[in-house]
Amino acid sequence: MSDIDDTGRPTAIVIGASASGLCAAAALAEFAEVTIIERDSLPAGPEPRRGIPQAHHAHLVWTGGVKAFDELLPGVVDDLVANGARLVRIMGDMVSRAPNEVWFRRFENTPHRNLVCSRPLLDHVLRDRVLSDSRIHLREDTTVLGLHGVVTTVTGVQVRSGETEETLHADLVVDASGRGTRAPQWLQALGLPKVETREVDAGVAYATRLFKAPSATAGGFPLVNVQANPANPPGQGGIILPIEGDRWIVTLCGTRGGEPTGDNDAFVKFALGLGDPVIGELIENAEPIGDVKTSRATANSRRYYEKMKDWPDNFVALGDAIAGYNPVYGHGLTVAAQCALAVRDVLRTHPITSSGTAKRMQRAAARPVGAAWDLAVGQDALYPGASDTPPNPVERMLARYVDRCVETGAGNPRALGALLDVMSLLQPPSRLFSPDMVRPMLFGPKKPPPVGAPLTEGEREAAS
């Protein structure tokens, strides 16, 4: 039993109050008293914080994540929309160019929706909902120094708050500390072997600037996305993400040799120089809000915990603490919520304190992680210097097939539905070999994809 609660229920510690940690806490509250350990002081409202330096960039939640959020916290998506978030129809409310430089037609009848808002708003609404649960407690300004236990069992964590160090005991410890996790070192300190890891780094740099949305676009302008092409390095792309407060988040990216900079004066010029200049044209006369912010921590990095022969009871890692992805694919938040659901589902059939339960949870969490990993690495591994192990012939063949799927989905709504089922992390990649995809691939779309960005004349006029 833990020394941080005396209710008689099992106890759990969650490391980190990011979206991953909040989702984990929501999942665990059904089975245990939960304490979230957070090293930062959390803001009272939708404001950026030090522990999430990437928060200023564009974020979205795919359909699989939207469904997972609502299953973990019923009604939370409605709360987000009430606070200014949008559920964007894919592709009806989007203007998107795929990595193979094909523009998607704007089909309006696909069931998929992306949740779009600023990251601070998302975190704020999640925090309010999760921390309103009396079974969930928060310790701010507290740093986890390591795991407490032995090679077979984790029994708690060592923490520091101010000048005070102590050991907190719990029946389960969940690492949701993100990309900067120290869990591999902590596990080795207990006597476990080094975890197998892989990194695929396309060398992507990001630059983001906020703009005031043109008044005529308020409430309804489409998301505009120009994705980088791995076949034409350096890959450069960008996105306009209309968010709450009548603002546009504009994020630009580029791989080695074609990176954007933090120079305010160079931002629009970079956007105009993309493979299609539509983003630059839309922001050329827009009013900026603040300066350009940059990031370079964008490598795909995975820890294969599920492959370890020995795994300690009472410990599990989730979300970005297992794998971090190139943010351009937007899967991090979706995977975080799906990992939490995987943990909840295991605990509904296996007691939290039983030997082997933690290993089952770790293997279950690997499934959504693996799905997103394959999608991200399948593209990024094609960039020069991205990995010490370049794609093998089978991986290259699959990448070409996915390109064909994208080209087919750009012009056929049934094929687009199959593609989005996979991209949204709702169904496995085998969906891409279903009749919905293969038939139009073989017989061709009824109409060719758009020649250029499919903005309407009204949308262009509103933006200008």
NORQUIPE-V275093 format. One line per field, one symbol per residue. ss: DSSP state (a for helix, b for strand, c for the rest). phi: phi as a letter, one per 30 degrees, with the letter a starting at -180 (. if undefined). psi: psi as a letter, one per 30 degrees, with the letter a starting at -180 (. if undefined). A space follows every 10 residues. Layout:
ss = ???
phi = ???
psi = ???
This chain:
ss = cccccccccb bbbbbcccaa aaaaaaaacc cbbbbbbccc cccccccccc ccaaaacccb bcaaaaaaaa aacccaaaaa aacccbbbbc cccbbbbccc ccbccccccc ccbbbbccaa aaaaaaaaaa accccbbbbc ccbbbbbbbb ccbbbbbbbb bccbbbbbbc cbbbbccaaa ccaaaaaaaa ccccccbbbb ccccbbbbbb bbccaaaccc ccbbbbcccc cccccbbbbb bbbcccbbbb bbbbcccccc cccaaaaaaa aacccccaaa aaacccbbbb bbbbbccccb bbbcaaaccc ccbcbbbcaa acbbccaaac caaaaaaaaa aaaaaaaccc ccccccaaaa aaaaaaaaaa aaaaaaaaaa cccccccccc ccaaaaaaaa aaaaaaaaac ccaaaaaaaa aaacccccaa aaacaaaaaa aaaccccccc ccccccaaaa aaac
phi = .dccabdjde bbcccjcded dddddddddd badccccbdc cdddbdbdbd dbddddddbb cdeddedded ddbejddddd ddcjdbccdc cecbbbcded icdddcdccd ddbcdbadde deddddeedd dddddcbbcd hbcdclcckb dcacclbcbb bicccaccca daccdbdied eceedddddd jdddddbbbb bdidccbbbd bddeedceia dddcbcddcd dbdddbaabc cdbeihbcdc ccbadeibdd cddedcdddd ddcdebdedd ddcecdddbi cdcbbbdbdd bbcdeddddc bddibbcbhd dcbcbedddi cedddedddd dddeddddbb edcddjdddd dddddddddd dddddddecd dddeidadcd ededdddddd ddeddddddd bbddddeddd edddicbdee edcdeecddd ddciddbdde dbeddddddd dddc
psi = llggkhffll kkkkjkhaee eeeeeeefff flkkkkjkfl kklfaillle fifgfflkll kleeeeeeef eeikfeeeee efgflkjkkj gegkjkklfg gkkklikfgk fkkkkkllee eeeeeeeeee ffkffklkjl hkkkflkkaa ffkkfalklk jbgkklkkkl fkkkjhfaeg kgeeeeeeff gllkkklkkj jfhkkkkkkk kkkkeffkfg klkkkjkljf filkkkalkk jkalghlkkj kllkakfhkl lgjeffeeee efglekgeee effegljlja lkklkfigkk kkkieffkek kklgkkklbf fekklkfffg feeeeeeeee eeeeeefffk kfgkkfeeee eeeeffeeee eeeeeeefef ffkkgflfjl kleeeeeeee eeeeeeeeff gkeeeeeeee eeeghellff ffgleeeeef eefllekllk eakhkleeee eef.
